[in-house]
Amino acid sequence: MSVYLHDIPLSEAQARLKQALQEANLWRVLGPETIPLDENALGRVTAEAVWARISSPHYHASAMDGFAVRAINTNGALPSRPLTLQLGPEAEYVDTGDPLPGWANAVIPIENVEALDEHGNITEEIREPAAIRIRASVAPWSHVRPLGEDIVATQLVLPAGHILRPADLGAIAAAGHQSINVARKPRVAILPTGTELVPIGSQLKAGDILEYNSLVIAAQIKSMGGEATRYPITKDDFDLICQRVQEAAQTHDLVLLNAGSSAGAEDFSAKVVEKLGTLLVHGVAVRPGHPVILGMVNRESGNENRVSENLKPETWNLSPIIGVPGYPVSAALTVEIFVEPLLATWLGRRAKELTVETATLTRKIVSPPGDDDFVRVAVGRVGEKLLAAPLARGAGVITSLVQADGLAVIPRGTQGLEAGEKVQVHLYRNKADIERTILSIGSHDMTLDLMAQFLTERDRRLASANVGSQGGMVALRRGEAHFAGSHLLDPKTGEYNISYIRQYMPGIPVKLVALVGREQGLMVKKGNPKGIKSLGSLTNPQVRFMNRQRGAGTRVLLDYHLNLMTIPQSSIVGYTQEEYTHLGVAAAVASGRADCGLGIAAAAQALDLDFIPLFQERYDLVIPKEIAEGDLLAPLFGLLVDPAFRKAVSQLTGYDVSVMGNIILEDE
């Protein structure tokens, strides 16, 4: 059966790769190497057990500055009936770490003795008195570190497969070692392919794609304990890619062939693997990243398809190869799923396991029923509820990797989950980070990015999910966020947010705080080639509009003014096309997907667009009063009166900070 782009379950794909590696005698620790015992050993994996060569301490050592004595000679000493011990035969001064005299078995701390001269008077010659007076007895081996207290010669110090920590290095040294045997780092070659790729720092033109996947993958390999080699970009040339793969396989334990794993005319990766060895898998039922390629290639040319020959494993000369999808999110996930367990095996350690917690989804997820769906989520705790807010789903959205606190795994056979359902989340962050996370769900505004930056300096994290103003209030009603940004205009009163709070959050006491005033208008290409002047220009059939999603405050503002001007929505080309952020609309205009869109001036400036100002509005923070009175949001309120934060916001085009911090509404 052909395996070309034939999706199979993840477990089956992993099993095929493991079987091929076992048959090639490659499912094992690669081998040991001896390295000096210094700070460079940190993070390496022990290749064999470490046994103590010496005891620590290797003699009976004083644990205090004081006097070594025989414990039996102190019996009977009381505060009201002190005993005197003569220096020499009955007591000897020792510093911390000094060996005890052979006759002694205890130490009296210096602060518990009175030093006496030869006449029996107290003296300050504490180190060389004639005698000492004590007022309490001591038990045998008091204030002594006996031989082997820490380590006894021949005992196990560390097992094989242990990742070395700073304290481990000290223990190994104390056990008498100057070097250590560790597992050799797996050597991984990363080969980016694609005629459209250009190096980081290039002057970009339309069609160019910055090649940074290899940078991310190399960092992943390093964090997993491997050693990565980033090859130069290889253009889409079948013979050239074959040559590069063969070269890489000769000196590396694993080859990662990045991009070209789909079924396009210039997607050569699967054919390269078939030519140089055996294609085991092409297509795995996971999202993102389903066009994964798994195979084995021969390290020497002229031995094509040698894997399939009936040869003994020890006669094979093979390297595993993984075809990694080109989209950044797919690439990163492929490395996590397939490369990490392989490197763990080669290093002799356990595969890394993320902490798994049960969380509540803040919005609906639709998943392909035949695939394991890995959904990146922001995670925060609101009250007693741990929440998972899904982030942007695109396989090319690398910022979703930056923002992700974890992965929610939707098993194959499930077509998705509704908001409020439970989901298993594999956490990238520790629980302490989650507990100090402020979760914002609502309208997008660029000041939230500045807020996140300033809050970091105040021991808080801000995680945002952009679902629109109405969606934010619904999330607050369900207890799924700490606050929501909102700018919903009531067409009857001309007031912002209050009537919507009563509609969407009935019975919930709220604190409504003004954040900024801001300017809304039409974003158009530089020079305004379509001559757009106002909302009336949107009725021109040659003008393509990009809208915001339903429930967004900007969409409500648009509809309000269209109604005033009696402009039907159906007369606007592109009215049903939606983006979830102001920057998303600006990007659509800048890229030519649309001729204009309604948004804020700062977004237009960010993408070098012209801006036609139309309206002033107020952007508020909607906060349940119970949460507003807690400690978590105290640093956020501090920001609203912080001159540095206000100055940073005021420097954004079209923003007014004079209203910042004003209490618009505070329920009892």
VENLIN-V821929 format. One line per field, one symbol per residue. phi: phi as a letter, one per 30 degrees, with the letter a starting at -180 (. if undefined). Layout:
phi->???
This chain:
phi->.dcdhcdbeedddddddddddddchccaddkcbcbddbdddeidcddadccddbdbdcadcdcbdlbdbdeddcejdbedbdcccddjdcabdbcejdddeedcbabceddcbcdcddcicdbcdddbddabcbbadbdeidhbcdeiecbceiddcbddicddcedddddddddjccbbcbddddcbcccdbkdddbdejdddbejdbdcbedddddddddddjcbcccdddcddbedddeddddddddbbdbcccciicdbddccceddddddcabddbbjbdbbdjdddcbabbddcdicehdedddcdedcdbbbdbbdceddedddddedddcdeddddddcicdddbddcbcbcddadbcbddcbdcccdbcbacciccdcbcdcecedcddddddddclccccddjcdkbdejddbdccddcddddddcccccblddaddddddddddedcibccccbcbjddddddddedicadabdbbdddddcicciddddddcbdicdbcccdcbcbccaccbdeihdcidbaddddddddccccccdejddddddddeddddchcdeddcdjeddbbcbddddddddddjdbcaadacddddddchcdbcdbbcbcccccbeeedddddeceddddddcdeddddddddddicbcdcejdddabdd
